[in-house]
Amino acid sequence: MRVDNLCNRNVIVAEQNTSVLRAAKLMREHHVGSLVIIDSSSNGRKPIGIVSDRDIVIEVAKGISLKEIRLKDIMNQDLICVRDTDDTMDIVRIMCMEGIRRVPVIDSAGNLVGILAMDDVFEMLAGELSNLAILICRQQRHEKRLKC
């Protein structure tokens, strides 16, 4: 399955000069665990970083004022992006190797089109496993009817 069939296309974004306090409010408002940081000066929406709720908690634990610190100060700039045409299971392997739970999804021009989270993959796999369980039950019922 291609990533574009599974990724969430409603990506909550922010610019690098956004305050961490504003970012935390955005995450709460949209019920998300991360924000993709985009470069709005380029054509389109090019992802340049990502900030997770955990990144913010670490800053709070340091005692830093969330009003003063900007996302550019805490964002992960070693961003791994994936193409919308990539195979989901290939991306899962990369996510596991890199120890990351979310990856921005880009198109061929490098513009942000979605985000793939491990939660999305788990949900898809759970659905597939459920379908397999239903198949097994139906097959067993079918065999019982044939024997009668």
C-alpha positions as CSV (number, residue, x, y, z in Angstrom):
1,M,0.0,0.0,0.0
2,R,1.3,3.4,-0.9
3,V,1.8,6.0,1.8
4,D,-0.6,8.4,0.2
5,N,-3.4,5.9,0.8
6,L,-2.7,5.9,4.6
7,C,-1.3,9.2,5.6
8,N,-3.3,11.9,7.3
9,R,-3.6,14.8,4.9
10,N,-4.8,17.3,7.6
11,V,-1.3,18.3,8.9
12,I,-1.1,20.9,11.5
13,V,1.9,23.1,10.7
14,A,3.7,26.1,12.1
15,E,6.5,28.4,11.1
16,Q,9.9,28.3,12.8
17,N,9.4,31.6,14.6
18,T,6.2,30.5,16.3
19,S,6.5,30.5,20.1
20,V,6.6,27.2,21.8
21,L,3.6,28.3,23.9
22,R,1.6,29.0,20.7
23,A,2.7,25.6,19.4
24,A,1.5,23.8,22.5
25,K,-1.9,25.6,22.2
26,L,-2.1,24.5,18.5
27,M,-1.4,20.9,19.5
28,R,-4.1,21.0,22.2
29,E,-6.6,22.7,19.9
30,H,-6.1,20.1,17.1
31,H,-5.5,17.1,19.4
32,V,-2.1,16.2,17.7
33,G,1.2,15.1,19.2
34,S,3.4,17.0,16.7
35,L,3.7,20.0,14.4
36,V,5.5,20.0,11.1
37,I,7.5,23.2,10.8
38,I,7.4,24.6,7.3
39,D,9.3,27.2,5.3
40,S,6.6,29.5,4.1
41,S,9.1,31.6,2.1
42,S,9.5,28.9,-0.4
43,N,7.0,28.0,-3.1
44,G,4.6,25.7,-1.5
45,R,4.9,24.2,2.0
46,K,8.4,22.7,2.4
47,P,8.9,20.8,5.7
48,I,12.0,21.9,7.5
49,G,11.5,20.4,10.9
50,I,9.2,18.7,13.3
51,V,8.3,19.3,17.0
52,S,6.6,16.8,19.2
53,D,4.8,17.2,22.5
54,R,7.7,15.4,24.1
55,D,10.1,18.1,22.8
56,I,8.0,20.7,24.5
57,V,7.8,18.8,27.8
58,I,11.6,18.6,27.8
59,E,11.9,22.4,27.5
60,V,9.3,22.9,30.3
61,A,11.4,20.6,32.5
62,K,14.4,22.8,31.9
63,G,12.5,25.8,33.2
64,I,12.6,27.8,30.0
65,S,9.8,30.3,29.3
66,L,7.6,28.9,26.6
67,K,6.6,32.4,25.5
68,E,10.2,33.4,24.7
69,I,11.6,30.2,23.0
70,R,10.8,29.6,19.4
71,L,10.2,26.4,17.5
72,K,13.4,26.9,15.6
73,D,15.2,26.5,18.9
74,I,13.8,23.1,19.7
75,M,12.7,21.5,16.4
76,N,14.2,18.4,15.0
77,Q,16.0,19.6,11.9
78,D,17.3,16.1,11.0
79,L,14.0,15.6,9.3
80,I,13.2,12.4,7.5
81,C,10.5,12.9,4.9
82,V,8.9,10.2,2.7
83,R,7.4,10.4,-0.7
84,D,3.7,10.0,-1.1
85,T,4.4,7.2,-3.6
86,D,6.6,5.2,-1.2
87,D,5.4,1.8,0.1
88,T,4.1,2.0,3.6
89,M,5.9,-1.1,4.9
90,D,9.2,0.2,3.5
91,I,8.6,3.4,5.5
92,V,7.6,1.4,8.6
93,R,11.1,-0.3,8.5
94,I,12.7,3.1,8.2
95,M,10.7,4.5,11.1
96,C,11.7,1.5,13.2
97,M,15.4,1.8,12.3
98,E,15.4,5.6,13.0
99,G,13.2,5.3,16.2
100,I,10.7,7.8,14.9
101,R,6.9,7.6,15.2
102,R,5.9,10.3,12.6
103,V,7.2,11.2,9.2
104,P,6.1,14.1,7.0
105,V,4.9,13.0,3.6
106,I,5.9,15.1,0.5
107,D,5.1,15.1,-3.1
108,S,7.6,15.0,-6.0
109,A,8.1,18.8,-5.6
110,G,9.0,18.5,-2.0
111,N,5.8,20.0,-0.7
112,L,4.1,18.7,2.4
113,V,1.0,16.6,1.6
114,G,0.5,14.6,4.8
115,I,2.0,12.9,7.8
116,L,2.3,9.2,8.5
117,A,2.2,8.2,12.1
118,M,2.8,4.7,13.6
119,D,-0.8,5.1,15.0
120,D,-2.1,5.2,11.4
121,V,-0.2,2.0,10.6
122,F,-1.4,0.2,13.7
123,E,-5.0,1.2,12.8
124,M,-4.6,-0.2,9.3
125,L,-3.0,-3.4,10.5
126,A,-5.7,-3.9,13.2
127,G,-8.4,-3.6,10.5
128,E,-6.6,-6.2,8.3
129,L,-6.2,-8.6,11.2
130,S,-9.8,-8.2,12.1
131,N,-10.7,-9.0,8.5
132,L,-8.6,-12.2,8.7
133,A,-10.3,-13.2,11.9
134,I,-13.7,-12.7,10.2
135,L,-12.6,-14.8,7.3
136,I,-11.5,-17.7,9.5
137,C,-14.8,-17.7,11.4
138,R,-16.8,-17.6,8.1
139,Q,-14.7,-20.4,6.7
140,Q,-15.3,-22.5,9.7
141,R,-19.1,-21.9,9.6
142,H,-19.1,-22.7,5.9
143,E,-17.3,-26.0,6.5
144,K,-19.7,-27.0,9.3
145,R,-22.7,-26.4,6.9
146,L,-21.1,-28.5,4.2
147,K,-20.6,-31.4,6.7
148,C,-24.3,-31.4,7.8
